[in-house]
Amino acid sequence: MPRAEGRLRVIGGQWRSRVVEFDPASGVRPTPDRVRQTLFDWLAPYIDGARCLDLFAGSGALGIEALSRGAASCCFVEQGRKQAGAIRTALLLLKAQHAEVIELDAEFYLAQTWHRFDLVFLDPPYGKGLLERVLPELPKALAPHNRIYLEWPAGTAPQLPPGFELLREKKAGQVCFGLATYHHPAEK
């Protein structure tokens, strides 16, 4: 059954089957259900108590899914005012705690943050080179033993900077996605 325009379903955890609304007119393309299911199967050993960053939050689907499955906190960074408002509304309706929505450009956020995250979700708008621009800035925001979700259009795999390791990769239709980690120099 196709997803209703501007709505998505939480697929697991305490908010399973709850519906979250977003602004489809803004060009947001939420991560498909089957991709989210695979991702959170991969993340199952790491999600409980994790500090998460949903850097190009869009609909907020990935961060909300993480909170639903036991993440300790999530910071949603979304530059679009309507989308940030929709995420705030969804978090209020879900009575989510330890969640923050920040209306900022993702690159600017990374440049000024002092927080360290265990899990980072990177699903930027396609065709703008954003993944390649934020990856070199990401290590300072990563806790040791981190996991990073990456999503990109088929045929345009990102170049990972030194220190990053792609752990898993999969394709679903026209979407490629993977799970990576960054090894801090002290970890080697």
Backbone as a chain_set.jsonl record, in Angstrom:
{"seq": "MPRAEGRLRVIGGQWRSRVVEFDPASGVRPTPDRVRQTLFDWLAPYIDGARCLDLFAGSGALGIEALSRGAASCCFVEQGRKQAGAIRTALLLLKAQHAEVIELDAEFYLAQTWHRFDLVFLDPPYGKGLLERVLPELPKALAPHNRIYLEWPAGTAPQLPPGFELLREKKAGQVCFGLATYHHPAEK", "coords": {"N": [[0.85, -1.178, 0.0], [0.689, 2.183, -0.922], [2.387, 4.946, 0.591], [0.692, 7.561, 2.305], [0.53, 10.868, 1.079], [2.751, 13.104, 2.552], [2.844, 11.825, 5.013], [4.168, 9.478, 7.331], [4.98, 6.298, 8.754], [5.935, 5.181, 11.962], [8.081, 2.487, 12.403], [8.942, 0.719, 14.39], [9.5, -0.09, 17.916], [8.505, 1.863, 20.857], [6.683, 3.68, 19.746], [5.61, 2.406, 17.619], [3.779, 2.06, 14.617], [2.615, 4.555, 14.895], [1.725, 7.616, 13.317], [3.501, 10.077, 11.551], [3.56, 13.389, 10.453], [4.671, 15.375, 7.662], [5.97, 18.038, 5.569], [5.291, 17.639, 2.355], [5.592, 19.271, 0.145], [7.989, 20.546, 0.323], [9.946, 19.068, -0.817], [11.025, 17.002, 0.614], [12.126, 13.69, 1.088], [11.328, 11.071, 2.743], [13.166, 8.435, 4.326], [12.602, 5.269, 2.987], [10.319, 2.747, 4.305], [11.269, 0.02, 4.231], [14.007, 0.407, 4.018], [14.526, 1.791, 6.377], [13.842, -0.253, 8.17], [15.848, -2.188, 7.654], [18.129, -0.637, 8.305], [17.701, -0.151, 11.09], [17.716, -2.735, 12.026], [20.405, -3.301, 11.629], [21.44, -1.463, 13.453], [20.567, -2.36, 15.914], [22.237, -3.472, 18.076], [23.388, -1.143, 19.019], [21.643, 0.947, 19.578], [20.214, 1.332, 22.044], [20.173, 3.664, 24.538], [21.741, 5.434, 23.097], [23.209, 8.502, 21.932], [21.958, 10.562, 19.54], [22.256, 12.096, 16.294], [20.42, 13.628, 13.893], [21.186, 14.81, 11.098], [20.472, 16.085, 8.581], [17.582, 16.539, 8.92], [14.953, 16.619, 7.723], [12.035, 14.963, 7.343], [12.278, 13.942, 9.847], [12.158, 11.265, 10.316], [14.219, 9.303, 10.774], [15.507, 10.023, 13.208], [13.285, 10.055, 14.94], [12.506, 7.399, 14.782], [14.771, 6.255, 15.977], [14.578, 7.278, 18.624], [12.152, 6.088, 19.338], [12.974, 3.476, 19.516], [14.624, 3.352, 21.706], [16.83, 5.104, 21.941], [18.791, 7.427, 23.803], [18.737, 10.186, 23.394], [18.072, 12.702, 20.881], [19.226, 14.938, 18.482], [17.841, 16.997, 16.196], [18.683, 18.427, 13.235], [17.63, 20.79, 11.121], [17.235, 22.866, 8.434], [15.038, 23.964, 7.087], [12.212, 25.853, 7.837], [9.436, 25.071, 7.896], [9.645, 22.277, 7.922], [11.16, 21.861, 10.262], [9.3, 22.79, 12.104], [7.279, 20.879, 11.727], [8.583, 18.596, 12.676], [8.936, 19.312, 15.364], [6.225, 19.414, 16.141], [5.487, 16.712, 15.757], [7.146, 15.491, 17.684], [6.076, 16.579, 20.02], [3.463, 15.489, 19.931], [4.09, 12.805, 20.21], [5.067, 12.852, 22.702], [7.783, 12.96, 23.174], [10.862, 12.864, 24.848], [13.988, 14.423, 25.644], [14.744, 15.366, 23.146], [15.729, 17.565, 20.6], [15.174, 20.22, 18.37], [16.877, 21.906, 15.956], [17.105, 24.757, 14.079], [19.12, 25.177, 11.686], [21.743, 25.511, 9.247], [23.297, 22.543, 8.194], [26.117, 22.291, 7.864], [27.042, 24.572, 9.209], [26.121, 23.986, 11.772], [27.708, 21.723, 12.432], [30.208, 22.962, 12.458], [30.13, 24.511, 14.749], [29.303, 22.952, 16.926], [29.702, 21.312, 20.105], [28.933, 18.952, 21.035], [28.978, 15.333, 21.319], [28.255, 12.494, 19.457], [26.803, 9.218, 19.343], [25.413, 7.896, 17.334], [24.861, 8.856, 14.014], [22.8, 10.237, 11.553], [22.871, 10.622, 8.177], [21.327, 11.868, 5.617], [21.224, 13.693, 3.249], [19.793, 16.26, 1.04], [19.753, 15.216, -2.337], [22.242, 15.584, -4.961], [23.602, 17.944, -4.339], [26.085, 17.835, -3.255], [26.379, 17.696, -0.515], [26.861, 15.584, 1.303], [29.55, 14.945, 0.838], [30.667, 17.332, 1.691], [30.074, 17.528, 4.444], [31.127, 15.234, 5.668], [34.047, 15.409, 6.159], [34.004, 17.203, 8.305], [32.658, 15.933, 10.293], [33.995, 14.122, 12.203], [34.754, 15.46, 14.651], [32.391, 15.636, 16.012], [31.768, 13.131, 16.789], [31.395, 10.396, 18.981], [33.558, 7.941, 20.506], [33.527, 4.616, 19.061], [31.372, 4.884, 17.251], [28.513, 5.007, 14.994], [27.523, 5.609, 11.678], [25.0, 6.498, 9.556], [24.56, 6.526, 6.098], [23.1, 7.866, 3.163], [22.528, 7.738, -0.328], [21.995, 8.59, -3.819], [21.553, 5.987, -6.268], [24.454, 4.918, -8.016], [26.159, 7.007, -7.347], [28.203, 6.794, -5.281], [29.535, 7.923, -2.184], [32.743, 9.431, -1.539], [34.673, 8.386, 1.023], [36.297, 10.121, 3.596], [39.683, 9.88, 4.996], [39.994, 7.659, 7.781], [37.357, 6.915, 8.008], [35.239, 4.052, 7.758], [33.416, 1.924, 5.739], [30.979, -0.193, 6.792], [28.747, -1.708, 6.126], [26.644, -2.073, 3.264], [23.955, -1.398, 1.039], [21.398, -1.664, -1.495], [18.288, -0.278, -2.432], [15.952, -0.129, -4.699], [16.231, 2.946, -6.236], [17.841, 3.971, -4.32], [20.794, 4.012, -2.434], [22.396, 2.855, 0.492], [24.257, 2.917, 3.546], [26.207, 1.767, 6.363], [28.542, 3.201, 8.389], [31.64, 3.764, 10.174], [33.715, 5.867, 12.163], [37.089, 5.914, 12.866], [38.695, 7.224, 15.468], [41.914, 8.727, 15.814], [43.141, 7.937, 18.269], [41.935, 5.527, 18.746], [43.071, 3.616, 17.198]], "CA": [[0.0, 0.0, 0.0], [1.538, 3.361, -0.974], [2.344, 5.856, 1.729], [-0.091, 8.774, 2.086], [1.345, 12.065, 0.858], [3.014, 13.898, 3.748], [2.696, 11.031, 6.239], [4.971, 8.262, 7.413], [4.66, 5.463, 9.905], [7.045, 4.682, 12.769], [7.996, 1.046, 12.149], [9.305, -0.123, 15.523], [9.682, 0.533, 19.225], [7.349, 2.279, 21.65], [5.722, 4.431, 18.937], [5.313, 1.595, 16.426], [2.525, 2.313, 13.895], [2.179, 5.951, 15.006], [1.914, 8.343, 12.067], [4.168, 11.372, 11.65], [3.304, 14.19, 9.261], [5.732, 16.275, 7.21], [5.574, 18.89, 4.454], [5.793, 17.038, 1.12], [5.863, 20.316, -0.847], [9.359, 21.043, 0.491], [10.877, 18.179, -1.513], [11.537, 15.993, 1.544], [11.883, 12.299, 0.701], [11.662, 10.252, 3.91], [13.774, 7.131, 4.091], [11.528, 4.267, 2.867], [10.119, 1.816, 5.424], [12.135, -1.166, 4.181], [15.374, 0.855, 4.293], [14.575, 2.049, 7.827], [13.845, -1.538, 8.874], [17.197, -2.744, 7.528], [19.037, 0.197, 9.092], [17.542, -0.352, 12.531], [18.203, -4.088, 12.309], [21.871, -3.14, 11.746], [21.761, -0.651, 14.632], [19.993, -2.946, 17.133], [23.161, -3.575, 19.214], [23.95, 0.169, 19.379], [20.625, 1.983, 19.715], [19.763, 1.57, 23.413], [20.957, 4.664, 25.267], [22.611, 6.199, 22.199], [23.003, 9.929, 21.65], [21.817, 10.581, 18.083], [22.196, 13.329, 15.519], [19.757, 13.516, 12.594], [21.787, 16.057, 10.63], [19.595, 16.692, 7.575], [16.442, 15.821, 9.492], [13.83, 16.485, 6.784], [10.796, 14.539, 8.006], [12.59, 13.499, 11.204], [11.862, 9.831, 10.418], [15.302, 8.492, 11.34], [15.669, 10.357, 14.615], [12.094, 9.614, 15.668], [12.619, 5.931, 14.86], [15.809, 5.957, 16.974], [14.002, 7.538, 19.944], [11.132, 5.063, 19.568], [13.636, 2.198, 19.79], [15.41, 3.374, 22.932], [17.944, 6.053, 21.995], [18.68, 8.317, 24.962], [18.438, 11.544, 22.954], [18.297, 12.971, 19.458], [19.276, 16.321, 18.027], [17.386, 17.105, 14.808], [19.144, 19.663, 12.609], [16.849, 21.0, 9.893], [17.26, 24.278, 8.051], [13.714, 24.404, 6.641], [11.334, 26.259, 8.941], [8.226, 24.235, 7.929], [10.017, 20.923, 8.33], [11.535, 21.91, 11.68], [8.039, 22.902, 12.833], [6.593, 19.583, 11.656], [9.286, 17.685, 13.588], [8.565, 19.724, 16.73], [4.84, 18.973, 16.366], [5.505, 15.25, 15.909], [7.764, 15.166, 18.973], [5.089, 16.916, 21.052], [2.384, 14.494, 19.886], [4.639, 11.537, 20.705], [5.549, 13.118, 24.065], [9.209, 12.602, 23.164], [11.737, 13.604, 25.749], [15.396, 14.434, 25.268], [14.839, 15.628, 21.717], [15.91, 18.986, 20.335], [15.141, 20.575, 16.957], [17.69, 23.102, 15.738], [16.952, 25.298, 12.725], [20.412, 25.682, 11.22], [22.428, 24.826, 8.168], [24.025, 21.397, 8.75], [27.554, 22.581, 7.917], [27.262, 25.536, 10.283], [25.932, 23.271, 13.033], [28.911, 20.925, 12.706], [31.333, 23.854, 12.725], [30.054, 25.128, 16.072], [28.843, 22.082, 18.01], [30.659, 20.673, 21.014], [28.335, 17.669, 21.41], [29.52, 14.108, 20.726], [27.134, 11.604, 19.179], [27.083, 7.808, 19.095], [24.805, 7.562, 16.046], [24.582, 10.016, 13.168], [22.046, 9.925, 10.349], [23.196, 11.563, 7.097], [20.498, 11.668, 4.426], [21.033, 15.056, 2.752], [19.209, 16.388, -0.302], [20.641, 14.702, -3.374], [22.715, 16.445, -6.033], [24.161, 19.214, -3.863], [27.412, 17.601, -2.706], [26.368, 17.935, 0.939], [27.487, 14.477, 2.01], [31.002, 15.115, 0.711], [31.093, 18.517, 2.442], [29.965, 17.375, 5.9], [31.914, 14.11, 6.194], [35.32, 15.799, 6.782], [33.747, 17.959, 9.541], [31.909, 15.099, 11.228], [34.704, 13.438, 13.291], [34.785, 16.156, 15.947], [31.088, 15.474, 16.657], [31.539, 11.704, 16.977], [31.904, 9.686, 20.155], [34.231, 6.69, 20.127], [32.644, 3.481, 18.759], [30.205, 5.486, 16.626], [27.95, 4.469, 13.764], [27.053, 6.688, 10.812], [24.156, 6.066, 8.438], [24.712, 7.35, 4.903], [22.185, 7.536, 2.075], [22.889, 8.448, -1.549], [21.313, 8.029, -4.986], [22.284, 4.918, -6.954], [25.459, 5.337, -8.983], [26.971, 8.142, -6.894], [28.732, 6.456, -3.952], [30.373, 8.989, -1.623], [34.142, 9.169, -1.197], [34.831, 8.533, 2.468], [37.594, 10.666, 3.987], [40.499, 8.995, 5.835], [39.479, 7.38, 9.119], [36.017, 6.335, 7.899], [35.185, 2.69, 7.234], [32.071, 1.484, 5.4], [30.789, -1.504, 7.402], [27.679, -2.397, 5.399], [26.091, -1.289, 2.164], [22.829, -2.079, 0.402], [20.638, -0.864, -2.447], [16.848, -0.521, -2.468], [15.451, 0.708, -5.791], [17.195, 3.965, -6.665], [18.515, 4.469, -3.116], [21.861, 3.22, -1.826], [22.608, 3.272, 1.872], [25.29, 2.152, 4.211], [26.543, 2.043, 7.749], [29.979, 3.428, 8.486], [32.167, 4.199, 11.463], [34.931, 6.666, 12.073], [38.069, 5.519, 13.867], [39.499, 8.337, 15.969], [43.329, 8.312, 15.859], [43.457, 7.299, 19.539], [41.329, 4.191, 18.765], [43.822, 2.672, 16.339]], "C": [[0.891, 1.235, 0.0], [1.326, 4.263, 0.243], [1.508, 7.087, 1.374], [0.861, 9.968, 1.968], [1.504, 12.843, 2.167], [2.864, 13.162, 5.059], [3.643, 9.848, 6.179], [4.67, 7.57, 8.724], [5.94, 5.084, 10.63], [6.953, 3.163, 12.714], [8.387, 0.157, 13.323], [9.398, 0.652, 16.822], [8.379, 0.976, 19.869], [6.296, 3.042, 20.848], [5.36, 3.688, 17.651], [3.896, 1.875, 15.918], [1.971, 3.722, 14.078], [2.531, 6.665, 13.708], [2.508, 9.718, 12.358], [3.905, 12.117, 10.353], [4.499, 15.083, 8.957], [5.219, 17.052, 6.01], [6.116, 18.322, 3.145], [6.148, 18.073, 0.05], [7.3, 20.819, -0.777], [10.389, 20.156, -0.206], [11.488, 17.117, -0.62], [11.167, 14.609, 1.04], [12.283, 11.428, 1.875], [12.275, 8.919, 3.502], [12.663, 6.08, 4.058], [11.498, 3.291, 4.043], [11.11, 0.656, 5.384], [13.603, -0.802, 4.419], [15.525, 1.136, 5.787], [14.618, 0.742, 8.612], [15.235, -2.17, 8.83], [18.183, -1.965, 8.391], [18.913, -0.105, 10.58], [17.797, -1.8, 12.946], [19.719, -4.04, 12.494], [22.244, -2.454, 13.057], [21.285, -1.257, 15.956], [20.986, -3.052, 18.293], [23.642, -2.215, 19.753], [22.915, 1.2, 19.806], [20.271, 2.318, 21.163], [20.708, 2.531, 24.129], [21.839, 5.541, 24.402], [22.215, 7.671, 22.129], [23.06, 10.073, 20.134], [21.782, 11.993, 17.521], [21.552, 13.0, 14.186], [20.089, 14.819, 11.877], [20.994, 16.771, 9.544], [18.218, 16.107, 7.847], [15.26, 15.645, 8.541], [12.54, 16.172, 7.499], [11.028, 14.175, 9.473], [12.437, 12.003, 11.394], [12.961, 9.039, 11.106], [15.502, 8.77, 12.824], [14.498, 9.905, 15.466], [12.112, 8.098, 15.834], [13.644, 5.531, 15.923], [15.273, 6.167, 18.388], [12.969, 6.472, 20.3], [11.755, 3.746, 20.001], [14.623, 2.256, 20.959], [16.63, 4.269, 22.952], [17.717, 7.005, 23.168], [18.259, 9.728, 24.562], [18.644, 11.651, 21.45], [18.251, 14.47, 19.226], [18.911, 16.312, 16.545], [17.861, 18.439, 14.262], [18.449, 19.773, 11.263], [16.766, 22.494, 9.601], [15.882, 24.801, 7.664], [12.767, 24.661, 7.795], [10.088, 25.361, 9.04], [8.549, 22.833, 8.418], [10.396, 20.877, 9.803], [10.269, 21.996, 12.549], [7.274, 21.588, 12.852], [7.252, 18.566, 12.589], [8.934, 18.017, 15.035], [7.153, 19.233, 17.075], [4.782, 17.469, 16.591], [6.072, 14.851, 17.265], [6.82, 15.477, 20.132], [3.976, 15.876, 21.099], [2.837, 13.145, 20.44], [5.088, 11.629, 22.164], [7.008, 12.685, 24.219], [9.98, 13.487, 24.128], [13.159, 13.516, 25.223], [15.579, 14.538, 23.755], [14.888, 17.14, 21.521], [15.892, 19.191, 18.823], [15.866, 21.897, 16.8], [17.556, 23.52, 14.283], [18.252, 25.964, 12.301], [20.851, 24.913, 9.989], [23.295, 23.73, 8.791], [25.521, 21.67, 8.868], [27.876, 23.557, 9.045], [27.11, 24.861, 11.645], [27.184, 22.486, 13.394], [30.105, 21.803, 13.07], [31.314, 24.388, 14.156], [29.661, 24.197, 17.215], [29.996, 21.553, 18.856], [30.13, 19.324, 21.484], [29.036, 16.513, 20.705], [28.386, 13.095, 20.625], [27.61, 10.185, 18.9], [26.591, 7.385, 17.712], [24.486, 8.843, 15.29], [23.871, 9.531, 11.914], [22.313, 11.013, 9.32], [22.412, 11.181, 5.845], [20.201, 13.049, 3.852], [20.278, 15.081, 1.428], [20.224, 15.943, -1.347], [21.089, 15.813, -4.333], [23.317, 17.766, -5.61], [25.545, 19.055, -3.258], [27.507, 17.746, -1.197], [27.039, 16.82, 1.725], [29.005, 14.637, 2.001], [31.507, 16.32, 1.509], [31.041, 18.309, 3.955], [30.835, 16.256, 6.459], [33.253, 14.532, 6.797], [35.153, 16.548, 8.106], [33.125, 17.107, 10.641], [32.722, 14.519, 12.388], [34.704, 14.145, 14.638], [33.463, 16.044, 16.707], [30.776, 14.009, 16.969], [32.161, 11.188, 18.267], [32.711, 8.484, 19.664], [33.179, 5.597, 19.871], [31.314, 3.937, 18.155], [29.712, 4.675, 15.433], [27.325, 5.626, 12.996], [26.238, 6.072, 9.681], [24.331, 7.055, 7.298], [23.693, 6.904, 3.866], [22.555, 8.375, 0.87], [22.143, 7.838, -2.727], [22.19, 6.982, -5.663], [23.263, 5.508, -7.966], [26.349, 6.474, -8.55], [27.511, 7.901, -5.485], [29.653, 7.561, -3.443], [31.813, 8.512, -1.41], [34.276, 9.402, 0.302], [36.22, 9.075, 2.78], [38.39, 9.655, 4.828], [39.901, 8.859, 7.239], [38.1, 6.756, 9.114], [36.125, 4.939, 7.312], [33.725, 2.335, 6.97], [31.92, 0.045, 5.875], [29.773, -2.36, 6.642], [27.165, -1.471, 4.312], [24.987, -2.097, 1.498], [22.147, -1.11, -0.562], [19.179, -1.269, -2.373], [16.264, 0.412, -3.532], [16.542, 1.663, -6.257], [17.973, 4.564, -5.496], [19.598, 3.49, -2.684], [22.056, 3.746, -0.416], [23.651, 2.385, 2.507], [25.463, 2.579, 5.649], [28.062, 2.114, 7.829], [30.348, 3.712, 9.932], [33.384, 5.054, 11.179], [35.836, 6.225, 13.213], [38.892, 6.743, 14.247], [40.951, 7.855, 16.062], [43.701, 7.577, 17.145], [42.917, 5.871, 19.613], [42.166, 3.165, 18.03], [44.924, 1.977, 17.079]], "O": [[1.778, 1.336, 0.847], [0.244, 4.324, 0.826], [1.607, 7.599, 0.259], [1.866, 10.051, 2.674], [0.516, 13.196, 2.811], [2.767, 13.79, 6.113], [3.89, 9.286, 5.112], [4.173, 8.176, 9.673], [6.925, 4.708, 9.995], [5.885, 2.598, 12.947], [8.181, -1.055, 13.259], [9.377, 1.883, 16.834], [7.295, 0.533, 19.487], [5.127, 3.051, 21.233], [4.857, 4.292, 16.704], [2.942, 1.918, 16.695], [0.953, 4.058, 13.473], [3.535, 6.341, 13.074], [2.083, 10.421, 13.275], [4.015, 11.54, 9.271], [5.237, 15.494, 9.852], [4.144, 16.753, 5.49], [7.297, 18.506, 2.848], [6.927, 17.778, -0.857], [7.78, 21.451, -1.718], [11.581, 20.463, -0.185], [12.387, 16.396, -1.054], [10.035, 14.376, 0.617], [13.455, 11.073, 2.004], [11.937, 8.355, 2.461], [11.866, 5.999, 4.992], [12.517, 3.044, 4.688], [11.73, 0.342, 6.401], [14.361, -1.608, 4.961], [16.529, 0.764, 6.393], [15.341, 0.633, 9.602], [15.74, -2.634, 9.852], [18.978, -2.557, 9.121], [19.924, -0.294, 11.257], [18.069, -2.059, 14.118], [20.256, -4.664, 13.409], [23.233, -2.812, 13.696], [21.58, -0.708, 17.017], [20.606, -2.743, 19.423], [24.238, -2.154, 20.828], [23.285, 2.24, 20.351], [20.048, 3.487, 21.478], [21.892, 2.243, 24.302], [22.622, 6.328, 24.935], [21.043, 8.026, 22.251], [24.071, 9.751, 19.51], [21.346, 12.941, 18.174], [22.075, 12.184, 13.427], [19.376, 15.813, 12.019], [20.864, 17.994, 9.607], [17.739, 15.269, 7.084], [14.62, 14.593, 8.564], [11.998, 17.03, 8.197], [10.078, 14.107, 10.253], [12.569, 11.509, 12.514], [12.669, 8.184, 11.943], [15.651, 7.837, 13.613], [14.687, 9.425, 16.584], [11.775, 7.579, 16.898], [13.422, 4.585, 16.68], [15.488, 5.325, 19.26], [12.92, 6.009, 21.439], [11.152, 2.985, 20.758], [15.376, 1.308, 21.178], [17.409, 4.204, 23.903], [16.578, 7.346, 23.484], [17.52, 10.392, 25.289], [19.297, 10.81, 20.832], [17.361, 15.169, 19.709], [19.598, 15.688, 15.736], [17.475, 19.486, 14.782], [18.658, 18.947, 10.375], [16.287, 23.278, 10.421], [15.588, 25.974, 7.894], [12.546, 23.788, 8.634], [9.721, 24.936, 10.135], [7.817, 22.266, 9.229], [9.998, 19.956, 10.517], [10.182, 21.355, 13.596], [6.688, 21.22, 13.87], [6.563, 17.766, 13.222], [8.667, 17.123, 15.838], [6.918, 18.705, 18.163], [4.107, 17.0, 17.508], [5.53, 13.964, 17.925], [6.767, 14.732, 21.111], [3.587, 15.43, 22.178], [2.055, 12.43, 21.066], [5.443, 10.625, 22.782], [7.409, 12.127, 25.24], [9.767, 14.697, 24.203], [13.485, 12.622, 24.442], [16.446, 13.89, 23.169], [14.181, 17.892, 22.192], [16.516, 18.433, 18.081], [15.511, 22.889, 17.435], [17.85, 22.748, 13.371], [18.46, 27.156, 12.526], [20.383, 23.805, 9.729], [23.955, 23.963, 9.804], [26.132, 21.313, 9.876], [28.869, 23.387, 9.753], [27.881, 25.133, 12.565], [27.669, 22.566, 14.522], [30.923, 21.42, 13.905], [32.368, 24.687, 14.718], [29.685, 24.615, 18.373], [31.115, 21.376, 18.374], [30.799, 18.627, 22.246], [29.616, 16.686, 19.633], [27.653, 12.868, 21.587], [28.667, 9.97, 18.306], [27.253, 6.623, 17.009], [23.921, 9.787, 15.843], [24.276, 8.549, 11.292], [22.02, 12.185, 9.555], [22.802, 10.275, 5.109], [19.073, 13.533, 3.947], [20.136, 14.051, 0.77], [21.41, 16.258, -1.249], [20.416, 16.831, -4.493], [23.526, 18.638, -6.454], [26.128, 20.035, -2.794], [28.602, 17.903, -0.657], [27.718, 17.088, 2.716], [29.66, 14.483, 3.031], [32.654, 16.326, 1.955], [31.874, 18.855, 4.679], [31.245, 16.324, 7.618], [33.586, 14.048, 7.879], [36.058, 16.532, 8.942], [33.076, 17.525, 11.798], [32.183, 14.425, 13.491], [34.657, 13.482, 15.674], [33.411, 16.321, 17.905], [29.658, 13.68, 17.365], [33.304, 11.505, 18.595], [32.554, 8.061, 18.518], [32.073, 5.658, 20.407], [30.255, 3.424, 18.517], [30.399, 3.784, 14.935], [26.685, 6.504, 13.576], [26.733, 5.224, 8.938], [24.262, 8.267, 7.497], [23.447, 5.709, 3.705], [22.857, 9.562, 0.995], [21.702, 6.692, -2.65], [23.417, 7.076, -5.636], [22.947, 6.463, -8.676], [27.226, 6.881, -9.312], [27.296, 8.72, -4.592], [30.47, 8.079, -4.204], [32.057, 7.336, -1.136], [34.017, 10.503, 0.787], [37.216, 8.547, 2.284], [37.821, 8.679, 5.317], [39.376, 9.819, 7.802], [37.699, 6.133, 10.097], [36.987, 4.67, 6.475], [32.889, 2.432, 7.869], [32.644, -0.839, 5.42], [29.925, -3.576, 6.533], [27.241, -0.247, 4.426], [25.068, -3.321, 1.403], [22.302, 0.106, -0.453], [18.859, -2.453, -2.264], [16.101, 1.607, -3.288], [17.638, 1.241, -6.624], [18.685, 5.554, -5.666], [19.354, 2.288, -2.578], [21.9, 4.94, -0.16], [23.896, 1.26, 2.071], [24.94, 3.603, 6.09], [28.767, 1.204, 7.393], [29.484, 3.878, 10.793], [33.996, 4.979, 10.113], [35.419, 6.165, 14.37], [39.687, 7.24, 13.45], [41.188, 6.685, 16.36], [44.521, 6.66, 17.096], [43.375, 5.082, 20.439], [41.985, 1.963, 18.224], [45.638, 1.16, 16.497]]}, "num_chains": 1, "name": "protein.A"}
